[in-house]
Amino acid sequence: MGGETQPGSGSRQRIDKWLFFARIVKSRSLAQSHIQSGHVSINGTRCAQPSQTVKVGDRVELTLERRDVILVVRLPGERRGPYDEAKLLYEDLSPPADEAKRLTPYEQAIRGQGSGRPTKKERRAIDRLMSDED
């Protein structure tokens, strides 16, 4: 079947497949685009092609949209299974998110003055301003 490893392949696996099986990215094509843009390195060397292989013990560093991830390969993946199965494929050495950069849910909900859509009060003030100019 498609999930079986070929004889002699050992524990090596394509980096794009491994990232997909480990649930680091949502699709193999997204993994391939990350690799081709230079956002993935294996053992400190920038990964240039999605066909590059990883083996147990390799250190994979990724720059994702919101954070940097450092992983050590524990196992090659056989399928894209549930999260509990996927997290067995790697050891996460990523530094915790900087406490100063974290926002509380309250701080996330508050928008800065003048950003985003106007409030009802601001919209009425704009309407009054615009009606005086006519």
Beta strands, then each sheet from edge to edge (+ up, - down):
strand 1: 13-14
strand 2: 40-42
strand 3: 45-46
strand 4: 53-54
strand 5: 59-63
strand 6: 68-73
strand 7: 90-92
sheet 1: 1+ 4-
sheet 2: 3+ 2- 5+ 6- 7+
end
